[in-house]
C-alpha cells in the first residue's frame, strides 16, 4: 500500500472518530439506564461550540497488534468543521471545512479532496453537523467507571455504518479517551491531553489551500 493510501486510511479512522466523543464496544458490560446515559452525552455536546486537544493514536488489529501510531493536535468547531494536524510520524492534515474533506500529505506533496456529505454519511462524524441528536443515531449506555474515567458506549443504529461501536471516557466532565472498533475488528485508540473547550479558534484553521506544487486528487468546490 502506498504512503498516501496508508495516510488516507489513518485519516479515515480519525474522521470516523470525529463523530465526537463516543467509543468502542466488544464484550458486554453492566450498564445504567440508557435514557440517563443518552441525557449525559447529549448534555456534554449541547453547549459544545469549539474544542481542541493534543492527541496520540494507535490502531490495533484483531489480535491486539499495533499496526500504526500517530500523534498531533485536534481542532474542532461545530457545526461541521474539524482539523487533525498530524505531527508524527509524518506531517499530515485531515480537514473538514463544512463542505469538503481534505487529506494532505506534506511528504508526498499530495492532497485528496472529497465531498463531505457523501464521505461522512455512514460515520459518527454526522454528529458534527449538529442537526441530529446523539440518541437518534446511536444506542447509548453508560458503562462502569474504570481507570478514573466515566465510560459511555455508543452502538450505531444505521445498519450500513462502517464501524461496530464506540466508547468514550470522560474525566471531570471532559473527553480524555476514545476507542472505535470497525467491521474488520481493528480498534483505533485515542488519548487526548490538554483539552480546551469553547475557546476562540481562528477561522483560517478550517480552510485548506493547497500549497504551490501540491497535486490535488479530486475536485475542490469553487
trRosetta pair geometry for C-beta under 8 A, 3 or more apart (Angstrom, degrees):
i j d omega theta_ij theta_ji phi_ij phi_ji
1 5 4.7 -115 -178 87 96 126
1 6 5.4 117 118 -58 117 86
1 9 7.7 7 166 -16 151 139
2 5 4.7 94 57 8 80 100
2 6 7.0 -142 98 -5 42 85
3 6 5.5 -54 -148 37 35 112
3 7 6.2 37 153 -21 67 105
3 90 7.9 14 -175 37 123 168
3 105 6.9 136 125 -168 102 154
3 107 7.1 -61 137 88 150 124
3 108 6.0 179 89 -59 118 126
4 7 5.6 -54 -150 36 31 112
4 8 6.3 32 152 -20 65 105
4 105 5.6 -129 -110 6 74 156
4 108 5.3 -129 -71 105 98 177
4 110 5.5 -20 -110 75 131 147
4 112 7.5 119 179 -34 112 123
5 8 5.5 -51 -146 36 34 112
5 9 6.4 39 152 -23 64 102
6 9 5.6 -52 -151 32 33 113
6 10 6.6 32 151 -16 65 102
6 68 7.3 149 -178 -80 111 162
7 10 5.8 -53 -151 36 34 109
7 11 6.1 33 151 -18 67 108
7 90 7.6 -73 -95 77 116 125
7 92 5.3 -175 -157 -109 121 152
7 103 6.7 138 124 174 103 115
7 105 4.9 118 71 -85 176 120
7 108 7.8 -139 5 9 150 134
8 11 5.4 -54 -145 40 33 114
8 12 6.2 41 153 -28 66 101
8 103 5.4 47 -105 176 78 166
8 112 6.4 7 -98 39 120 154
9 12 5.6 -47 -148 28 31 114
9 13 6.9 32 152 -17 60 99
10 13 5.9 -55 -160 33 34 111
10 14 6.5 31 147 -21 66 108
10 57 7.7 116 -165 109 102 141
10 59 7.1 -131 -114 -22 77 141
10 68 6.4 -88 -88 104 115 141
10 70 6.0 82 -169 -15 141 151
10 86 7.6 56 122 -87 135 153
10 92 7.6 97 82 74 126 159
11 14 5.4 -57 -151 35 37 114
11 15 6.5 23 159 -10 72 100
11 84 7.2 171 -130 67 77 136
11 92 6.9 -116 -69 144 111 134
11 94 4.2 164 -145 -89 105 129
11 103 4.9 149 84 -118 175 112
12 15 6.5 -56 -144 39 30 96
12 16 6.2 40 151 -26 62 109
13 16 5.4 -58 -153 34 30 121
13 17 6.4 33 151 -22 64 105
13 57 7.8 137 109 180 124 137
13 59 6.1 -88 -107 -93 175 125
13 180 6.9 165 -166 74 85 133
13 182 7.6 -89 -111 -45 90 131
13 188 4.5 159 180 -83 123 149
14 17 5.5 -52 -153 32 33 113
14 18 6.9 52 145 -38 61 92
14 57 7.2 -46 -90 -107 97 165
14 84 5.0 -6 159 -52 146 172
14 94 5.5 131 85 53 134 162
14 188 7.8 -155 -72 -173 48 152
15 18 4.8 -23 -157 2 47 127
15 82 7.3 153 -119 76 82 132
15 84 7.6 -124 -64 -7 71 131
15 94 6.0 -136 -50 160 101 133
15 96 6.9 112 -127 -43 123 123
15 101 6.6 20 -107 -145 166 135
15 119 7.7 7 112 136 151 115
15 120 6.7 -96 149 -99 120 100
15 123 6.7 56 119 127 85 160
15 125 5.2 -1 162 -71 84 147
16 19 6.7 -18 166 -22 44 104
16 123 4.8 -113 -120 -151 65 124
16 124 6.3 74 177 29 55 94
16 125 6.7 -90 -113 -29 22 103
16 162 6.7 -96 -120 83 125 122
16 163 6.1 122 -178 -43 126 134
16 180 6.0 137 119 164 112 163
16 182 7.5 -6 168 -85 165 107
16 188 7.4 119 78 27 120 154
17 124 7.2 1 -145 62 13 128
17 166 7.8 145 -128 -128 60 121
17 178 5.8 105 -161 128 112 140
17 180 5.3 -126 -91 -25 82 142
17 188 6.1 -109 -65 107 121 138
17 190 6.1 83 -163 -10 157 148
18 76 7.5 164 -146 -109 97 117
18 82 5.5 -168 -133 36 133 170
18 96 7.7 91 -166 2 172 141
18 123 7.7 51 55 133 92 122
18 124 6.8 170 77 93 56 92
18 125 4.4 38 81 -103 111 94
18 128 6.0 -9 145 -51 112 129
19 22 5.6 -45 102 32 109 128
19 123 6.1 -138 -66 146 107 78
19 124 1.7 -27 -84 129 158 105
19 125 5.1 -82 -75 -52 61 38
19 126 7.1 9 -124 33 88 61
19 127 5.1 80 -172 19 65 118
19 128 7.5 -111 -125 -29 30 87
19 166 6.6 -128 71 -64 135 167
20 45 6.7 89 129 -112 128 116
20 48 7.8 158 -176 104 133 157
20 76 7.5 122 -108 -156 105 152
20 124 6.9 -159 21 143 59 106
20 125 7.6 101 -18 -119 85 45
20 127 4.8 -126 36 95 115 126
20 128 6.0 143 -33 -72 127 74
21 41 7.5 166 117 -151 101 91
21 44 6.4 -132 133 124 146 133
21 45 6.8 179 65 -77 131 94
21 168 5.1 82 -180 -145 52 162
21 175 4.6 -102 -120 -87 104 141
21 178 7.2 -105 -115 -89 35 123
22 41 7.4 47 -94 -146 84 136
22 124 5.9 -142 49 -153 139 148
22 127 7.9 128 -20 0 131 162
22 134 7.6 175 -80 -149 122 120
22 138 6.9 -150 -140 -84 145 173
22 152 6.8 -80 -136 100 57 109
22 154 4.2 -35 -165 20 120 142
22 166 3.9 53 124 113 97 136
22 167 7.4 -69 153 -112 54 3
22 168 4.8 -108 -147 -25 6 121
22 178 7.1 57 69 -137 41 106
23 151 7.7 -88 71 -159 130 85
23 152 7.0 107 37 80 96 70
23 153 6.9 -79 80 -112 73 49
23 154 6.8 94 34 25 39 94
23 165 7.6 26 129 139 39 76
23 166 4.0 -30 -74 163 7 69
23 167 3.0 -53 111 75 105 30
23 168 4.0 157 -10 -44 114 53
23 169 7.2 -19 21 -20 163 67
23 177 7.4 37 -99 120 164 77
23 178 4.8 -151 -89 -152 115 62
23 179 4.6 72 -171 50 109 64
23 180 6.4 -99 -136 -67 57 58
24 153 7.9 -59 89 -125 26 85
24 164 7.9 49 -144 78 70 98
24 165 5.7 92 -153 99 36 89
24 166 5.8 -17 -53 -140 40 28
24 167 4.2 -56 46 13 53 98
24 178 7.9 112 -13 167 89 54
24 179 3.2 -65 7 116 123 102
24 180 5.6 -138 -70 -78 92 11
24 181 4.5 102 -141 -23 98 92
24 187 5.8 46 -127 -142 155 105
24 189 7.9 -48 -7 -89 147 71
25 153 4.7 80 -83 -154 120 119
25 154 7.9 -162 -26 53 125 36
25 155 6.4 -53 39 -75 155 90
25 164 6.9 -132 63 122 87 97
25 165 3.3 -61 33 130 103 155
25 166 7.2 0 -12 42 92 21
25 167 5.8 134 -58 -52 67 100
25 181 6.6 -113 46 22 51 131
26 165 7.7 -162 -53 56 43 133
26 181 6.4 137 -68 -71 85 161
29 143 5.1 36 97 -138 139 103
29 144 6.4 -120 164 10 120 95
29 153 7.6 145 46 -30 115 147
30 143 7.5 106 76 -150 57 59
30 144 5.7 47 70 -41 101 110
31 34 7.3 31 140 -69 132 70
31 37 7.3 -37 -177 -45 107 146
31 141 4.0 -33 -147 178 145 121
31 142 5.9 126 -162 64 79 54
31 143 6.2 -44 -102 -90 75 48
31 153 7.5 -86 -104 35 122 121
32 36 5.7 -57 127 71 113 130
32 37 6.3 143 76 -52 92 100
32 141 7.3 150 51 -172 54 75
32 142 4.4 -15 40 64 104 116
33 36 4.3 81 75 7 101 107
33 37 6.9 -172 93 -9 53 85
33 142 7.9 17 56 24 46 110
34 37 5.6 -57 -149 37 35 112
34 38 6.2 36 155 -21 69 105
34 139 7.0 -43 -147 -175 133 78
34 140 6.1 125 -163 79 81 65
34 141 5.5 -50 -102 -91 78 71
35 38 5.8 -54 -147 35 31 111
35 39 6.4 31 155 -18 64 106
36 39 5.8 -55 -150 36 31 112
36 40 6.4 34 151 -24 64 105
36 142 6.7 -51 98 -5 97 133
37 40 5.6 -53 -151 32 32 114
37 41 6.5 25 155 -12 66 105
37 140 4.7 -165 115 132 109 97
37 141 5.3 125 25 -152 173 20
37 142 3.8 -159 -97 -33 108 87
37 152 5.9 148 -168 -131 107 101
38 41 6.0 -58 -148 40 31 106
38 42 6.0 31 155 -18 67 110
38 134 6.7 -179 -152 91 79 105
38 135 4.2 45 -155 -84 131 120
38 140 4.4 132 -81 61 73 133
39 42 5.6 -55 -140 41 30 111
39 43 6.1 35 157 -25 64 106
40 43 5.8 -54 -150 32 26 113
40 44 6.8 29 150 -21 60 103
40 142 6.7 53 36 -79 149 123
40 152 7.1 -163 93 -86 119 133
41 44 5.6 -50 -153 30 35 113
41 45 6.5 21 155 -8 66 108
41 134 5.2 -106 119 97 120 164
41 135 7.9 141 72 -54 117 81
41 140 5.6 -118 13 -152 145 152
41 152 5.7 137 -73 -172 115 165
41 154 7.6 108 -123 -74 167 117
42 45 6.0 -65 -149 44 31 104
42 46 6.0 49 153 -49 68 101
42 133 6.3 -2 -113 -162 117 102
42 134 5.6 -148 -79 30 74 115
42 135 6.7 -31 -59 -19 120 104
43 46 5.6 -37 -142 7 30 120
44 48 7.0 23 144 -38 62 122
44 170 7.1 -121 -105 -92 146 146
44 173 7.3 -176 -111 -169 96 74
44 175 7.7 103 176 -50 138 94
45 48 5.2 -63 -152 18 43 123
45 127 7.4 -77 -140 172 151 120
45 134 6.3 138 15 -40 153 124
47 198 7.3 -34 141 -63 92 139
48 51 6.2 -11 -163 -43 110 117
48 78 6.0 79 113 6 87 142
48 197 6.9 -82 -121 -154 80 102
48 198 7.1 -134 -139 -59 44 92
49 77 7.1 -3 155 -149 64 66
49 78 5.8 -119 -141 53 35 96
49 198 5.2 67 45 -113 98 85
50 75 7.7 -21 -167 -172 97 77
50 76 6.3 154 -158 89 50 66
50 77 5.0 -10 -104 -102 85 71
50 78 7.4 -145 -70 17 40 73
50 197 7.4 142 86 -170 63 39
50 198 5.5 117 49 -112 81 31
50 199 6.0 -106 96 52 124 52
50 200 7.5 99 45 -114 165 12
50 201 5.0 -179 -151 -4 143 120
51 74 7.6 -8 113 116 88 105
51 75 7.8 157 87 -160 51 37
51 76 4.3 -5 57 58 89 117
51 175 7.8 35 -171 37 145 125
51 195 6.7 -17 -168 -166 93 99
51 196 7.1 158 -154 82 46 54
51 197 5.6 -6 -106 -111 81 61
51 198 7.6 3 -70 -36 62 47
52 73 6.9 14 -175 175 98 97
52 74 6.2 180 -146 94 53 63
52 75 4.8 -4 -104 -107 101 63
52 76 6.8 -172 -72 20 53 73
52 195 7.2 158 85 -152 43 53
52 196 4.9 -8 58 54 89 101
52 199 6.7 -67 21 52 113 118
52 201 6.7 147 -47 -90 125 122
53 73 7.3 -174 96 -151 34 65
53 74 5.4 -1 56 54 75 103
53 175 7.7 -119 -25 86 161 98
53 192 4.2 16 144 -165 148 109
53 193 6.5 141 -177 61 97 32
53 194 6.0 154 -143 81 67 64
53 195 4.1 -18 -89 -97 116 69
53 196 6.9 176 -71 15 64 66
54 71 7.5 13 176 -178 91 97
54 72 7.5 -161 -152 114 64 27
54 73 5.5 -43 -104 -100 57 74
54 74 7.8 155 -115 16 9 78
54 192 7.0 137 76 -160 52 56
54 193 4.8 -27 68 65 105 89
54 194 5.2 50 9 44 103 110
55 71 6.5 -171 97 -147 57 61
55 72 6.2 -9 58 64 89 62
55 73 7.0 148 14 -108 82 23
55 74 5.4 48 -15 -17 127 111
55 84 7.8 -48 46 -140 139 96
55 190 5.5 -14 -165 -168 117 103
55 191 6.8 150 -154 78 62 48
55 192 5.4 -28 -97 -100 81 65
55 193 7.6 170 -84 19 34 72
56 69 7.3 2 179 -176 88 103
56 70 7.6 176 -155 93 51 42
56 71 4.4 -16 -107 -102 70 101
56 190 7.2 160 80 -151 43 55
56 191 5.1 -6 55 55 93 98
56 193 7.9 28 -3 -1 95 110
57 69 6.4 164 91 -156 59 58
57 70 4.9 -9 60 61 108 83
57 71 6.8 179 17 -80 75 48
57 188 6.6 -13 -165 -171 104 92
57 189 6.9 154 -154 82 52 53
57 190 4.9 -12 -101 -101 82 80
57 191 7.9 -163 -72 23 41 65
58 66 5.3 -58 -166 -132 115 107
58 68 7.6 174 -149 92 52 42
58 69 4.7 -18 -100 -103 73 91
58 188 7.5 167 87 -153 44 47
58 189 4.8 -6 59 56 91 103
59 66 7.3 104 71 -158 47 61
59 67 4.9 -49 98 56 96 107
59 68 5.3 11 42 54 109 80
59 69 7.5 -162 16 -77 68 46
59 186 5.9 14 -180 172 96 115
59 187 7.2 166 -154 84 51 43
59 188 5.1 -18 -102 -100 80 71
59 189 7.6 -177 -82 18 31 71
60 64 5.4 -15 -177 -146 131 34
60 65 6.4 143 -155 68 76 32
60 66 5.7 -46 -96 -93 74 48
60 67 6.6 159 -119 -2 18 88
60 186 6.5 169 84 -159 49 66
60 187 4.7 -8 56 57 101 94
60 189 6.8 36 -7 -8 108 112
61 64 7.2 -48 67 20 65 17
61 65 5.0 -3 35 56 108 90
61 67 5.5 102 -43 -52 89 111
61 185 7.5 45 174 104 55 89
61 186 5.7 -38 -117 -105 42 84
62 184 7.3 -112 -52 143 106 67
62 185 3.8 40 -99 112 101 126
62 186 6.9 -66 -50 -70 64 51
66 69 6.2 -1 178 -48 124 102
67 186 7.2 -25 2 -140 144 120
69 89 7.6 87 83 -31 73 103
70 86 5.4 -34 179 -140 125 115
70 88 6.4 168 -153 95 56 60
70 89 6.6 -91 -106 1 72 70
71 86 7.4 112 76 -148 31 67
71 87 6.3 -45 97 57 78 89
71 88 4.9 6 49 57 94 102
72 84 6.3 88 90 173 135 74
72 85 4.8 -162 174 98 121 60
72 86 4.2 -110 -46 -112 148 31
72 87 4.6 146 -106 3 80 79
72 88 7.1 -176 -61 27 76 64
73 84 7.9 167 86 -155 41 45
73 85 4.8 -3 58 58 85 109
73 87 7.3 46 -3 -20 85 116
74 82 7.0 -16 -169 -171 91 103
74 83 7.2 156 -156 85 47 55
74 84 5.5 -14 -104 -105 78 69
74 85 7.6 -161 -75 24 31 73
74 192 7.5 -58 32 -118 130 107
75 82 6.7 164 90 -157 58 55
75 83 4.4 2 56 55 102 101
75 85 7.5 43 -2 -9 100 104
75 201 5.8 138 -166 -146 117 141
75 205 5.2 -68 118 157 163 139
75 206 7.4 -131 110 -65 120 86
76 81 7.3 143 -162 96 45 65
76 82 4.7 -6 -110 -110 71 93
76 83 7.8 -155 -69 27 41 62
76 128 7.7 -122 -158 -126 105 111
77 81 4.3 -9 65 74 96 114
77 82 7.2 -173 27 -76 60 49
77 201 5.8 -138 -69 66 114 139
77 205 7.9 124 -19 80 125 117
77 206 6.1 -79 32 -52 128 148
78 81 7.5 -158 -79 38 19 76
78 128 6.2 -145 -111 -162 82 64
78 130 5.2 112 -180 -66 110 123
79 98 7.4 83 105 -122 75 98
79 128 6.3 123 -165 149 62 63
79 129 5.3 36 -174 -168 117 31
79 130 3.7 -97 -98 8 113 125
79 131 7.5 64 -139 -33 147 74
80 96 6.5 -121 167 137 65 118
80 98 4.2 80 117 -119 123 68
80 116 7.2 79 -167 147 106 152
80 128 5.2 118 -91 130 35 101
80 129 5.3 42 -71 -102 96 54
80 130 7.3 -86 -29 2 78 99
81 96 5.7 -165 -133 98 39 84
81 97 6.1 17 -119 -141 97 26
81 98 5.3 -26 -67 -53 92 85
81 128 7.5 -179 18 171 29 124
81 206 4.2 9 -174 -143 128 148
82 94 7.9 -4 109 112 96 89
82 95 7.3 -161 96 -141 52 44
82 96 5.1 32 42 39 76 107
82 128 6.6 -86 -25 -128 117 148
82 206 7.5 56 5 -115 8 105
83 93 6.8 -23 -163 -164 90 96
83 94 7.3 158 -153 84 41 55
83 95 4.7 9 -111 -111 82 85
83 96 7.6 -141 -65 31 54 61
83 205 5.6 -132 12 157 155 90
83 206 6.0 -134 -41 -95 115 63
84 92 8.0 1 108 105 95 89
84 93 7.0 153 80 -157 61 45
84 94 4.2 7 48 52 109 102
84 95 7.6 -145 30 -65 61 53
85 93 5.9 -9 -107 -107 60 80
86 90 6.9 28 122 83 118 56
86 91 6.3 160 92 -145 79 31
86 92 4.1 12 48 53 127 85
86 93 7.1 -143 21 -68 81 34
86 94 7.6 62 -20 -5 104 92
87 91 6.3 8 -124 -100 41 75
90 105 7.3 21 125 -154 127 87
90 106 7.2 -164 162 51 92 95
90 107 5.4 -50 -166 -17 130 131
91 105 8.0 124 92 -160 61 45
91 106 4.2 -4 90 24 108 138
91 107 7.1 134 49 -31 81 83
92 103 7.3 -11 -176 -172 110 73
92 104 6.3 162 -160 86 61 59
92 105 5.3 -16 -108 -102 96 60
92 106 6.8 -137 -80 0 44 83
93 102 6.8 0 110 109 101 105
93 103 7.6 167 86 -153 59 31
93 104 4.3 5 51 51 98 110
93 106 7.9 80 -8 -43 92 93
93 208 6.8 161 119 -110 137 125
94 101 7.4 -4 -173 -175 80 92
94 102 7.2 171 -151 87 36 61
94 103 5.8 0 -106 -106 75 68
94 104 7.9 -161 -68 24 35 71
95 101 7.3 165 86 -154 45 49
95 102 4.5 -7 59 55 94 106
95 104 7.4 10 8 2 109 111
95 206 6.6 166 -169 -146 104 51
95 208 4.8 141 75 -45 149 126
96 100 7.4 -170 -143 94 55 38
96 101 5.0 -17 -97 -102 81 76
96 102 7.7 -173 -75 19 34 71
96 116 5.7 97 -147 -120 102 127
96 120 7.8 38 -116 -52 143 141
96 125 7.7 162 -58 -175 163 134
96 128 7.3 64 97 122 154 161
96 206 7.5 -28 87 -155 51 99
97 100 5.7 7 41 52 105 77
97 102 7.4 44 -18 -7 104 110
97 116 7.7 -142 51 -51 62 140
97 206 5.3 137 -118 155 66 86
97 207 6.1 72 -119 -100 125 47
97 208 6.7 -125 -52 11 123 88
98 116 7.0 -164 129 31 17 168
98 206 7.4 62 -20 154 93 128
99 115 7.6 -58 162 -146 67 62
99 116 5.6 166 149 12 19 123
99 221 5.8 -63 134 30 135 150
100 113 5.4 4 175 -170 128 102
100 114 6.7 152 -160 75 77 39
100 115 6.4 -61 -110 -113 70 31
100 116 5.4 -138 -100 -34 12 95
100 220 6.5 35 -135 -135 175 68
100 221 6.0 -165 -47 8 126 105
101 113 7.1 154 78 -153 48 53
101 114 5.0 -19 60 62 98 93
101 115 7.7 12 16 96 89 16
101 116 4.9 126 -33 -97 89 75
101 119 5.1 -95 22 70 143 161
101 120 7.1 142 -52 -41 140 103
102 111 6.0 -16 -165 -172 100 107
102 112 7.2 147 -158 78 49 50
102 113 5.3 -16 -101 -100 72 80
102 208 4.4 -97 41 56 170 163
103 111 6.7 158 81 -158 52 55
103 112 4.3 -4 55 54 106 99
103 113 7.8 -161 23 -70 69 38
104 110 7.6 179 -145 95 49 47
104 111 4.5 -9 -102 -106 80 92
104 112 7.9 -161 -69 24 42 61
104 208 6.6 -166 -36 -158 135 135
104 210 7.5 -174 -111 -111 119 74
104 214 7.4 -13 -142 -160 102 147
105 108 4.2 24 105 35 123 108
105 109 7.5 -53 93 2 78 18
105 110 5.3 8 50 57 103 86
105 111 7.6 -169 22 -78 63 47
106 109 7.2 19 -175 -73 33 51
109 211 7.9 -89 -140 73 84 109
109 213 6.1 -45 -168 124 132 95
109 214 5.1 -140 -178 -112 74 64
109 215 6.4 79 122 9 82 84
110 214 6.6 165 -97 -169 16 82
110 215 4.9 -23 -112 66 74 97
110 216 7.9 158 -163 -86 57 25
110 217 6.6 17 -175 -9 103 111
111 208 7.4 170 -153 152 140 130
111 210 5.0 -133 19 -105 153 109
111 214 5.3 45 -8 154 108 126
111 215 7.2 174 27 86 67 48
111 216 5.1 -21 72 -109 100 69
111 217 7.0 -178 91 23 46 73
112 216 7.8 151 -93 -163 25 54
112 217 4.6 -23 -107 69 74 106
112 218 5.6 85 -168 -5 60 124
113 216 6.4 1 0 -170 114 101
113 217 7.3 164 20 80 66 53
113 218 4.1 -158 64 90 70 129
113 219 6.9 -120 87 65 115 24
113 220 5.0 14 105 -79 171 76
114 118 7.2 -113 164 73 102 98
114 119 4.6 95 119 -63 131 133
114 218 5.8 -93 -69 -137 52 156
115 118 4.7 50 87 24 112 106
115 119 6.3 166 83 -16 56 94
116 119 5.8 -65 -141 41 28 110
116 120 5.8 -2 174 3 69 118
117 120 6.8 -77 -142 46 16 91
117 121 6.4 42 160 -63 59 96
118 121 5.9 -26 -146 -17 29 119
119 123 7.9 -20 136 10 65 128
120 123 5.1 -84 -155 48 61 110
120 125 4.1 -88 -149 87 118 119
120 126 5.8 158 140 -66 101 64
120 128 7.6 -58 -180 37 156 117
121 126 6.7 53 -140 -78 29 117
122 158 6.5 -148 -138 118 73 140
122 160 5.3 -81 -126 113 130 92
122 161 5.2 180 177 -115 86 42
122 162 5.4 101 117 -21 110 90
123 126 6.6 149 76 -19 59 82
123 161 7.2 121 -95 -151 31 83
123 162 6.0 -19 -86 33 80 116
123 163 7.3 67 -131 -1 70 112
124 127 5.9 -17 170 3 71 113
124 137 7.6 123 -129 138 63 137
124 138 7.9 25 -118 -63 97 127
124 154 7.5 89 -114 105 127 139
124 156 7.4 -120 -76 -83 81 111
124 163 7.2 -34 -24 41 102 138
124 166 6.1 39 -69 -41 154 154
124 180 7.8 -126 5 -117 138 126
125 128 5.3 -18 -176 2 68 118
126 129 5.9 -31 -177 8 56 115
126 132 6.6 9 135 38 107 130
126 137 6.6 176 81 -118 120 150
127 130 7.6 62 166 -66 51 37
127 132 7.0 -93 -107 73 56 94
127 134 6.3 31 -122 -95 127 75
127 137 6.6 -132 -72 43 93 160
129 132 7.1 48 73 13 110 85
132 136 5.0 -118 -177 75 99 127
132 137 5.6 90 128 -42 132 111
133 136 4.7 97 61 -1 84 103
133 137 7.5 -172 91 1 49 87
134 137 6.2 -76 -159 44 34 100
134 138 5.8 -35 170 38 75 111
134 140 6.5 49 132 -56 111 140
134 154 7.3 -83 179 -120 106 135
135 138 6.8 -79 -116 64 27 70
135 140 6.1 -78 -101 7 75 122
136 157 7.7 -96 154 29 40 148
137 156 6.8 -39 160 -137 79 72
137 157 6.1 -160 -179 26 30 106
137 158 7.1 -23 -155 -19 75 104
138 154 3.9 -9 -178 -167 148 102
138 155 6.2 135 -162 61 81 39
138 156 5.9 -50 -103 -98 76 40
138 157 6.3 -149 -95 -17 21 89
138 166 7.8 -58 -126 41 145 111
139 154 7.2 146 69 -156 46 51
139 155 4.5 -17 55 59 101 100
139 157 6.3 117 -30 -70 83 88
140 152 6.4 -9 -165 -177 96 110
140 153 7.2 154 -153 82 48 53
140 154 5.4 -12 -100 -101 75 78
141 152 7.2 163 85 -157 41 64
141 153 5.0 -11 62 59 89 102
142 150 7.5 -32 -155 177 106 90
142 151 7.2 124 -168 87 59 59
142 152 5.6 -39 -107 -104 59 73
142 153 7.8 174 -99 18 12 79
143 146 7.5 -34 122 -2 110 112
143 151 4.0 -40 64 97 111 113
143 152 6.7 -173 10 -94 87 18
143 153 5.5 81 -40 -22 112 106
143 167 7.2 -7 4 -138 146 115
144 151 7.2 11 71 44 37 117
145 148 7.6 2 171 -136 105 8
145 149 6.6 176 -157 83 73 42
145 150 5.6 -34 -105 -98 92 54
145 151 6.8 163 -111 6 35 87
146 149 6.2 -22 72 56 60 89
146 151 6.1 6 28 -22 98 133
147 169 7.6 -15 75 -152 114 150
148 171 6.1 31 133 -116 92 118
149 169 3.6 -1 175 -171 142 116
149 170 6.5 132 -165 58 81 34
149 171 5.4 -65 -108 -65 70 91
149 176 6.4 -133 -112 63 116 121
149 177 6.1 -25 -125 24 162 125
150 169 6.7 138 65 -159 43 60
150 170 4.6 -29 62 63 102 92
150 171 7.2 163 12 -79 82 41
151 167 6.0 -5 -168 -174 103 108
151 168 7.2 159 -149 83 55 41
151 169 5.2 -24 -94 -99 72 78
152 167 6.8 164 82 -152 46 60
152 168 5.3 -10 57 57 95 88
152 169 7.9 -179 19 -80 69 33
152 170 7.5 35 -5 -7 107 104
153 165 6.3 -3 -170 178 94 121
153 166 7.3 155 -155 84 49 51
153 167 5.2 -22 -99 -99 70 83
154 165 6.7 160 82 -162 50 71
154 166 4.7 -11 59 61 100 99
154 167 7.6 177 19 -82 71 35
154 168 7.6 22 -2 0 111 102
155 164 7.7 -38 -132 156 80 58
155 165 5.1 -29 -98 -108 69 97
156 161 3.9 31 111 -20 163 168
156 163 6.8 111 -13 74 133 82
156 165 7.5 -145 -2 -94 77 47
158 161 4.7 112 81 -45 96 96
162 182 6.2 -24 144 -143 81 99
162 183 6.5 -110 -177 -3 47 111
163 166 6.8 52 125 -54 140 87
163 180 5.6 -47 -149 179 148 100
163 181 6.3 125 -172 85 92 48
163 182 4.7 -69 -111 -108 74 57
163 183 6.7 -136 -114 -30 24 74
164 181 4.5 -40 53 102 113 103
164 182 6.7 124 -2 -173 85 9
164 183 6.1 138 -49 -83 87 56
164 185 8.0 32 -14 -90 143 51
165 180 7.8 -172 95 -147 43 50
165 181 5.4 14 52 46 77 109
166 178 7.1 -17 -171 -166 99 92
166 179 7.1 160 -157 86 53 55
166 180 5.2 -11 -108 -105 83 75
166 181 7.7 -157 -77 22 40 70
167 177 8.0 -13 115 117 91 99
167 178 7.2 165 89 -152 56 46
167 179 4.8 3 55 54 97 100
168 175 6.1 -45 -176 -131 117 100
168 177 6.9 156 -161 89 47 63
168 178 5.1 -8 -109 -105 76 79
168 179 7.9 -165 -75 26 39 64
169 175 7.5 104 77 -153 50 56
169 176 5.5 -61 100 66 96 87
169 177 3.6 16 40 52 121 106
169 178 7.3 -141 20 -63 77 42
170 173 6.1 -1 172 -135 122 14
170 174 6.2 145 -155 65 82 24
170 175 5.9 -46 -99 -86 73 43
170 176 6.7 119 -134 9 24 90
171 174 6.2 -35 67 61 64 79
171 176 4.7 10 13 -10 109 145
174 195 5.2 170 174 72 128 144
174 197 6.9 -130 -117 -39 106 126
175 178 7.0 15 -177 -52 112 105
175 192 6.0 44 117 39 86 152
175 195 6.5 139 64 -103 76 160
176 191 7.1 -4 161 -156 70 66
176 192 5.4 -136 -142 60 36 94
176 193 7.8 52 -144 -81 82 48
176 195 7.3 -110 -86 -19 64 132
177 189 7.8 -23 -166 -168 93 81
177 190 7.0 152 -159 86 47 61
177 191 5.8 -15 -105 -108 75 63
177 192 7.1 -141 -65 18 31 84
178 188 7.9 -9 115 110 91 92
178 189 7.6 160 88 -155 54 39
178 190 4.5 -5 60 58 96 107
178 192 7.5 52 -2 -22 100 107
179 187 5.9 -5 -170 -175 100 105
179 188 6.9 162 -153 83 48 54
179 189 5.2 -6 -105 -105 86 69
179 190 7.4 -170 -74 23 42 70
180 187 6.9 158 78 -155 44 55
180 188 4.5 -3 53 52 98 103
181 185 6.8 -11 -169 -136 99 39
181 186 7.4 161 -149 81 54 38
181 187 5.1 -21 -95 -99 72 81
182 185 7.3 -74 74 -5 66 14
182 186 5.2 -2 41 57 108 87
182 187 7.8 -162 10 -80 72 34
182 188 7.6 58 -25 -11 101 100
192 195 5.6 43 145 -65 123 106
196 199 4.6 -16 149 -4 116 137
201 205 5.5 -69 167 29 101 149
201 206 7.9 69 129 -25 120 105
202 205 5.1 115 73 -24 82 97
203 206 6.6 -71 -175 39 48 97
203 207 7.1 37 138 -18 76 113
204 207 5.0 -58 -146 35 56 116
210 214 4.2 -139 -178 74 103 129
210 216 5.4 -90 -65 -70 163 111
211 214 5.0 95 61 -23 72 121
216 220 6.6 -45 178 -23 145 112
